[in-house]
Amino acid sequence: MHLLLIEDDALVAHGVLAGLRLHGFTTYHADSAQAAEAAFAAGEFDLVILDLGLPDADGMDLLARCRSRGLQMPMLVLTARDATSDRVRGLRLGADDYLLKPFDLNELVARLHALLRRAAGRSTDSIVHGALTFESGSGLAWLNGKPVELTRRERTLLATLLQHPRQALSAAQLRDRLYGLDQDVESNAVNVHIHHLRRKLGNGIVETVRGLGYRLGSA
């Protein structure tokens, strides 16, 4: 999943980004409201983590602007502001969750996966698609009850397709979710990962939509 971290503290950002990458998230960092606005214009994100104490704007104002423009991705506020009034205001402005600093990384990851489940209309981490079972939290997959070993990017690709089961995603959208916005990759990188996923899970797992991109194949 492609995640945007909006956090101006470099030390905190480094630790959060490193931890989330180990848990399979593709991440991008913005250290100000202006940088966050530029990131929203440049790509799509499945999740946003928002610090409220930004150097050029209040995070609450950025949250309100995002929601007023119709940005619907789940947003988790991660902040040291512990007043009940701040939590209530953040949730009313459109935050989906609110976590106080200091925090435990495992709790943050669990909350992020819960937000993804809620956005997809699911109540558990386990996704069943025909003979395939995939656990989004652990990244484990089974085909006909037998475990299938997937690489990190194959897991990300599969999770993205399962998260958007009826949506055709362009190669550029998939590339952002696999590599982020700040990496230069070969033009055929997405096709290579799709080829490997089809080889392991069957040709029908990814459907090519001519002129649009790719989507999850029928169960």
Beta strands, then each sheet from edge to edge (+ up, - down):
strand 1: 2-6
strand 2: 26-30
strand 3: 47-50
strand 4: 75-79
strand 5: 97-100
strand 6: 126-129
strand 7: 132-135
strand 8: 141-143
strand 9: 146-148
strand 10: 206-209
strand 11: 213-216
sheet 1: 2+ 1+ 3+ 4+ 5+
sheet 2: 6+ 7- 8+ 9-
sheet 3: 10+ 11-
end
